[in-house]
Amino acid sequence: MDMNFAQIEKQYIRERAYPDFDWVSFDRPSPVNPPRKPVSQCRVAMVTTAGVHLKTDPPFNLRSRIGDHTYREIPGDANLEDLLLAHVGYNTGYVSADKNCVFPLNRLRELEAEGVIGALAPRHFSFMGYVAVTDPLVNETAPEVADKLKADGVDLVLLAPA
């Protein structure tokens, strides 16, 4: 049986979660920017949409019909045991046993130790992937995170969607 998950998701959001959601589409792909130096010399940060947050930070808003456009900063030296997951789009209980599935911080540390990447950034960023009203995300929080990544001297960003 063939399944069109994009169509199923659209139908679910239209009928159940947020009927007024307007899917954004683009006429062409985003331009690709090649790295300016070898990966082994790049500072790497991670951005996830898995709803990762520190135990000491407030969780993402799971009750909002329009989603949560906010983000959480995750220090580069954070222990995975100090992180929680808050997301409406998947069962966070399954991945809580190995948070590297959606936030592969330990794998990036291994790549840094092996010299595959130059260095890890001092902080990483997490969003909760369900954002039905995207204007605040596009106009406020995403540019804030981009500015922080630039300030940290990040060369490459690993996007870990959930």
C-alpha positions as CSV (number, residue, x, y, z in Angstrom):
1,M,0.0,0.0,0.0
2,D,1.4,3.4,-1.0
3,M,1.1,6.2,1.5
4,N,1.5,9.9,0.8
5,F,2.7,11.1,4.2
6,A,2.7,14.7,3.1
7,Q,-1.0,14.4,2.1
8,I,-1.8,12.6,5.3
9,E,-0.1,15.4,7.3
10,K,-1.9,18.1,5.4
11,Q,-5.3,16.4,5.9
12,Y,-4.6,15.9,9.6
13,I,-3.6,19.6,10.2
14,R,-6.6,20.9,8.1
15,E,-9.2,18.7,9.8
16,R,-8.0,18.3,13.3
17,A,-5.2,20.6,14.5
18,Y,-5.5,24.0,12.7
19,P,-7.9,24.3,9.8
20,D,-6.7,27.8,8.8
21,F,-3.1,26.6,8.3
22,D,-1.7,27.9,5.0
23,W,1.1,25.7,3.6
24,V,4.1,27.7,2.4
25,S,5.6,26.7,-0.9
26,F,8.5,28.2,-2.9
27,D,8.9,28.4,-6.7
28,R,12.6,27.3,-6.5
29,P,14.9,25.7,-4.0
30,S,16.9,27.8,-1.6
31,P,20.3,28.7,-3.0
32,V,23.1,26.4,-1.8
33,N,26.1,28.1,-0.1
34,P,29.2,25.9,-0.3
35,P,31.4,25.8,2.8
36,R,34.1,28.4,2.7
37,K,36.6,26.0,4.4
38,P,37.1,22.3,4.9
39,V,34.6,20.7,7.3
40,S,37.5,19.6,9.5
41,Q,38.1,23.4,10.2
42,C,34.4,24.4,10.6
43,R,32.6,25.3,13.8
44,V,29.4,23.3,13.8
45,A,26.1,24.0,15.6
46,M,23.0,22.0,15.8
47,V,19.4,23.2,15.3
48,T,16.6,20.8,16.0
49,T,12.9,20.8,15.7
50,A,12.5,18.0,18.3
51,G,11.4,20.1,21.2
52,V,14.6,19.7,23.2
53,H,15.0,21.8,26.3
54,L,17.0,21.9,29.5
55,K,15.2,20.6,32.6
56,T,15.6,24.1,34.1
57,D,13.9,25.8,31.1
58,P,10.2,25.9,30.5
59,P,8.9,23.3,28.0
60,F,7.4,24.3,24.7
61,N,3.7,25.1,24.7
62,L,2.0,21.9,23.7
63,R,-1.6,23.2,24.1
64,S,-1.5,26.0,21.5
65,R,-3.5,25.4,18.4
66,I,-1.1,27.6,16.5
67,G,2.1,25.9,17.8
68,D,5.0,27.4,19.6
69,H,7.5,29.6,17.6
70,T,9.9,30.1,20.5
71,Y,13.3,28.4,20.8
72,R,15.6,27.1,23.6
73,E,19.3,27.5,23.8
74,I,21.2,24.4,24.6
75,P,24.8,24.9,25.9
76,G,27.4,23.1,24.0
77,D,28.6,21.3,27.2
78,A,25.1,20.2,28.2
79,N,24.6,16.6,29.3
80,L,21.9,14.7,27.5
81,E,20.6,13.6,31.0
82,D,19.8,17.3,31.6
83,L,17.6,17.6,28.6
84,L,13.9,16.9,28.2
85,L,11.7,16.6,25.1
86,A,8.3,18.5,24.6
87,H,6.6,18.0,21.2
88,V,3.1,17.4,20.0
89,G,4.0,15.7,16.7
90,Y,5.7,12.6,17.9
91,N,5.9,10.3,21.0
92,T,8.9,11.8,22.9
93,G,8.9,8.8,25.2
94,Y,10.4,6.6,22.5
95,V,13.4,8.8,21.9
96,S,13.9,9.9,25.5
97,A,15.9,6.7,26.0
98,D,18.5,7.9,23.4
99,K,18.1,11.6,22.8
100,N,20.9,11.4,20.2
101,C,18.2,10.2,17.8
102,V,16.8,13.7,17.5
103,F,19.6,15.7,19.1
104,P,22.9,14.0,18.2
105,L,25.1,16.0,20.5
106,N,27.2,13.1,21.6
107,R,27.8,12.0,18.0
108,L,29.0,15.6,17.2
109,R,31.3,15.5,20.1
110,E,32.8,12.2,18.7
111,L,33.2,13.9,15.3
112,E,35.0,16.8,17.0
113,A,37.3,14.4,18.9
114,E,38.1,12.5,15.7
115,G,38.9,15.8,13.8
116,V,36.1,15.3,11.3
117,I,34.7,18.7,12.3
118,G,36.7,21.6,13.6
119,A,34.8,22.4,16.8
120,L,31.4,22.5,18.3
121,A,29.7,25.8,18.8
122,P,29.2,27.0,22.4
123,R,25.4,26.7,22.0
124,H,22.8,24.9,20.0
125,F,19.2,25.7,19.4
126,S,15.9,23.8,19.6
127,F,12.4,24.5,18.3
128,M,9.2,22.6,18.7
129,G,8.5,21.6,15.1
130,Y,4.7,22.3,15.1
131,V,4.3,26.0,14.2
132,A,1.0,26.6,12.3
133,V,1.3,30.4,12.3
134,T,4.8,30.9,10.8
135,D,5.1,34.7,10.7
136,P,6.6,35.0,14.3
137,L,9.0,32.2,13.5
138,V,10.1,33.6,10.1
139,N,10.2,37.3,11.2
140,E,11.4,37.0,14.8
141,T,12.8,33.9,16.3
142,A,14.6,32.4,13.3
143,P,16.4,35.6,12.6
144,E,17.4,35.8,16.3
145,V,18.8,32.3,16.1
146,A,20.6,33.1,12.9
147,D,22.2,36.2,14.5
148,K,23.3,34.1,17.5
149,L,24.8,31.5,15.2
150,K,26.7,34.2,13.4
151,A,27.9,35.8,16.7
152,D,29.2,32.3,17.7
153,G,31.2,32.1,14.5
154,V,29.3,29.0,13.2
155,D,30.3,27.8,9.8
156,L,27.9,24.9,9.4
157,V,24.6,24.1,11.0
158,L,23.2,20.6,11.3
159,L,19.4,20.6,11.1
160,A,18.0,17.6,13.0
161,P,14.3,17.6,12.3
162,A,11.8,15.5,14.3
